[in-house]
């Protein structure tokens, strides 16, 4: 999975609760900068959201799935709290990525110390 696909996944996840918080936008902007996502690519990702197109692509490769899960957790916890929709999405994504409960807990603890 390349950075653009990862970025598109994060945009979709940020939009899943129907709003973008300032913290989520800041994280998306930082990721776009670090990953060299152009402003056109950023706008295209946002345009897909405004059209109601939500799609998360799950990487085949285990290290990439771990990275996606870490980025998801960071994004969902960016505003200092995870609502029930975000927690549910986190659990569904972990199951869809074939993480055991133990693997997911380890990733979660690494990212936010188990505050989810």
Residue pairs with C-beta under 8 A, 6 or more apart in sequence:
1 57
1 59
1 61
1 64
1 68
3 35
3 36
3 37
4 35
4 37
4 41
5 57
6 31
6 35
6 67
6 68
6 71
7 28
7 31
7 32
7 35
7 37
7 41
7 42
7 45
8 45
8 48
8 55
8 57
9 56
9 57
9 68
9 71
9 72
10 27
10 28
10 31
10 71
10 72
10 75
11 28
11 45
11 46
11 48
11 49
12 48
12 49
12 54
12 55
12 56
13 56
13 72
13 75
13 76
13 89
14 20
14 24
14 25
14 27
14 28
14 75
15 49
15 54
16 54
16 85
16 86
16 89
17 83
17 85
17 86
20 28
21 78
21 79
22 79
23 78
23 79
23 80
24 75
24 78
24 79
26 78
27 74
27 75
27 78
28 42
28 75
31 37
31 71
32 41
32 42
56 93
58 65
58 68
58 93
58 96
58 97
59 65
59 67
59 68
65 97
65 98
65 99
66 107
68 97
69 93
69 94
69 97
69 99
69 104
69 107
70 107
70 110
70 111
72 89
72 90
72 93
73 90
73 107
73 108
73 111
73 112
73 116
74 111
74 112
76 82
76 86
76 89
76 90
77 111
77 112
77 115
77 116
82 90
82 116
87 116
90 116
91 104
94 103
94 104
99 107
105 114
108 114
108 116
